[in-house]
C-alpha cells in the first residue's frame, strides 16, 4: 500500500510510520514540525519506501502536489495541546477544522478516496453513559479541541457521502507514548524540573480516564482499516479499564526517582475543557477482532519505562 500520513512526525504518527514501513508499505510523512520532531523519524530516513515532506496543511498547493499518487491518507495532524486554545482560540480551528477541509479538498482533486482520521474521546463531552459507545449522543464537547475534532468528523462524513470517499474515524482514549510533546506526563516533567520539591497536579487527582499504549493505538487503526468496509466507519479505540490521575502522579514520581510532594490544585476538572471521567465502550472493535494488548496502567508504565517519556 501507498500511505500518506499527516502529522507523521508526531508522537503517534511516527509510530504509525515505523509500523507501516516495517511491514513493507510505502509511506510519505507530511508534517510542518510545529509539534512533531525529526528525531522521532530519524531511523526511517534511509529506507527506500519512506519519504518526508515538510509541509503545512494550510498550504494547498504543496499539499496537492505531495498527495498525488497515494492510495490512503492517515490524518493525524492537529494541535496536540488542548489547553493551548484557551489563550489562542483560533488554534484548533485553523490547525484542525480548516486543515481538514484543505486535506479533503486536495484528496478530491487528486483522486485519493480513502481517509483514516484520528479523532478523540473528547467529542463526547460529559456523556451520560459510561462506558460510552460510538452511537452515544448528543455530542457536546467541552473544549475547542473537541469541537474541532467533531467538526472534522462531520466534514469527513459529508465528503464520504457526497464524493464517494471511504472513511474510518477512530476516537482515541488518552494515548501513552514515549514521544509525548504534551499531556500529563510531559506536564509533570516540566513541573518537576522547575521545582524538584513538589509536583502540582491539576484538579483533585480523582479524574479517572482510560489510557491506550501507542502501539495498540497504531495497530488498532490499521486493523480497523483492513477489516471493516469503510463507509463512514466510526470506532472507539481504548482499553476496558481506567486509572486516576493521582495514581499516575505516584507512578511518575517512582519512575523519576523523586521524593517530591504531590500538591493538588483542586477542582473537579484539571482545567476548563477537561473531561474528568472517561471510559470508551470498545465492544465494536472487539467484535471486529481487535483488542488492546495493554491495560491503562500497563500503558502508562510502558511510557514511563522509557527515559524519553518523562522529558529526556
N, C-alpha and C positions, 0 to 999 in steps of 0.2 A: 504494500500500500504506500501511497504518497501523501504524507500528512503535513499540514501547516498549523503550527502552534503559536497562537498569540500569547504573549506573556511567558514564552518558553524558557526564559532565563530566571523565572521566579522560583519561589520555594516549592511549589507543586509542579509547575511546568517543566522545570529542569529534570525532575524525577521522571515525568512522563516522557520527555525526550530521550532520556537514557534507556528507559524501558523499551520504547519503540525501536530505537536504533539498535539496541542489543538483540532484538529478535529479527533484525534484517530489513525493517521498513525504512523507506526514505523519509527524512524529516527536515523541514525547514522551520527554524525558530525565528519568530518576528517579535522584536522587543525594543522598547525605547530606553530601557535601563533606568527608568525612574525609580523602580524598586528592585528589579532583577539585577543579578550580578554576573559578570563574566566568569568569575571563579566557579560558579555553580555548573557551568557547561564546558569548562576548560578541557575536560577529558574527552569531549566529543569532537573537538575542533579538527582532529586529524582523521576522522572517519570519513570514508568516501560517500556514505549515504546520509551525511549530515551537512547542512548549510545554515548560516546565520545571516540574518538581515537586521541591521539596526534601523528600525523604522517606527513610526508613530501611526496609530490607527486614525489619527486626525489628519494625516497626510494621504488624501485619497489617491493621488497619482502614484505615489510609491507603493501604496497598498495594492492597487490593482495590478501593477507591474509584477510585484513579488508573488501575488496569489496565483497567477496564471499557471496552469499545468498541474495543479494539485487536485486531489480527489476529495479529501475530508479536512475540515477545519476543527481543531480543538481550540475553543475560545476561552482562554483563562485570563487574559489581560483585564485588569481593573485596578482601581485604587484599593490597596490592601488594608489601609488604615481607617477603620470605621470611625474612629473619633476625630480624624482629620477634618471631616466635613463640618464639624461644629464651628471651626474657625474659618473654613473656606467652603461654604455651602455648594458652590458650583463644581467642586472637585468630582463628586460621583456622577453628576450629570454629564460632564464633559468626558471623563475617562471611562464611564460605564455606559450610559444611555446613548450619547452621541457617537462614541466609538463603536458601539454595537451596530447602530444604524449604518455607519460608514462601512463596516465589515459586510453586512448583509447586502448592501448596495453593490459593493465590489464583487461579492460572490455571484450576484445576479448577472452582472456584466461579464464576468469571466467564465460563467457556466459551472461553477462549483456548487453542488447542490446538497452536500452533507455537512451539518454543523453539530458539534458536541459542545454544550455550554456548561461552564462551571457556575452554578447558582449557589444558593446558601439557605440554610435553615432559617435565617433571619427574615425571609419573606413572610413567614407565618406570623410574626409579631409575638403576641401573647396568646397562644392557642388555648382553647377550652378543652382540648383533648390531648392527653399525653399518655403513651407515645402518639405522635402526630402523623397521620397518614398523608399521602400525596394529595388526596382529594379533599382535604380539610379546607373550609372557608367560612366566612370571607377572610382574605389575606390582608392584614393590616400591619405592615412593617413599622417598627419604632424608629428606625434610623434612616438617614438619607442613603446610606449604602444599601440597606434593604429595599428601599423604594426604587433605587436604580436597578437592582437585580430583578425585581418584579417587573419593571418596565421592559427590561431586556428579554425576560421570558415572554412578555406579551408581543414584542416585536418579532421574536423568533417564531412564535406560534402563528402570527399573521403571515410571515413570509412562507412558512411551511404550507399553509392552506391556499395562499394567493398565487404563489410562484412555483409550486411543485417541489419545494425543498423537503429533505428528510432531516429531522432534528431529534436530538437526545438532550434533555435537560436534567442535570444532576444537582440536587440540593444537598450540599455537604453539611455534615456536622463540623465542629471545630477540628481543623487538621493539625496534627502534631508532626513537625518536621525538624530535622537538624539544620535546615536552612532558613528558618524563620527570620523575616525582617520586620515583623510586627507581632502583636498578640501578647498573651500573658507571659510566656517565658522570656520573650525579648524585653518586655517592660520590666520584669523582675530583675533581669541582668543589669539594665541601665540604672535602676534604683539602687541596687546593692553596690554598684560601682561608685555612685555618688555618696552614699553613706553606708559603709560596711556594718554599722552598728544596728541598723533597723531595716526591715523590709515592709514597705507600705503596700497593703492590699486594698484595692478599690472595692467598696461595698462592705458587707458584713461577713464575707467569707462563706456564706451559705449558698451562693449561686451554684447551681447544680446542673452540669451540662455533659454532653457526650463528646468524646474526643476520638478522632479517627487517625490511625497511623497513615502517613503519606503514601507508603507503598500499597496499603489496602485501598486508598483513595484512587490511585492511578490504575490499579488492576481492576477495580470496580467499574470505572469509566470505560475501559477498553472492553471488559466483559459485557457490559450493557450495550455498547455499540455493536458488538459482534453477535449478540444472542437475542436481540429484540428487533422488531420490524422497522422501527424508526419513522413513525409518522406522528410527530409531535409527542414523543415519549417523555414522561417525567418520572424520575426515580429519586428516592431518598438514598443517600449514602451515609451510613453511620454504624454505630455499634448498638448492641442491645442494652448497654448499661451506661452509667454516667458517674461523674465524681464531682465533689465540691471543690471550690476554689481554695478553701483552707487546706485541704489535703494536698493540692498541687503546690501550695506555698511551702508546706513541710517537706515534700519530696524535693523541691528545688533547693532548699537550704541544705538538705542532706547531700544532694549531688554536688553542691558547690563547696561543701566542707565548711559551711558558715554557721556561726552560733548567733546570728543576728536575731533581734526580737521582731516578731511579726506584729505589725500595728494595723488595725483595720480602720478604714476611713469612714465606715458606717454607711447605712442606707441599704435598701433592698437591691438597688441597681448599682453596678460599678460606675456608670456614667450615664448621662442622658442618651437614650437609644439602645442601651444594653438590654439584652434579653436574659433575665436572671435564671430561668429554668428552661431546659431544652432536652428533649429526647425524641428522636425521629422513629417512626414506625418503619422498619426496614423489611417487612414481610414481602413486599413486592419484588425486591431484588433477590430475596431468598427463594421465592417461587421460581425465579428465572434461573437459579442455580448458583448464586454468589452469596458469600457471607464473609464479613471481616474476620481476618485471622486473629487479630489482637483486640483485647478489651480496651476500654478507655484508659484504665490505669497502666496497662502494658504499653499503650501508645505513648503516653506521657513519659513513662520510664525509658522507653527506647529513645525518645528525643533527648532526654536529659542524660542518657548514657553516652551521647556523642558530644565531645567538648564544644564543637561549634554551636550546638543547640542552645547553650547558655551564653552566647555572645562572643565567643572567641573568633 
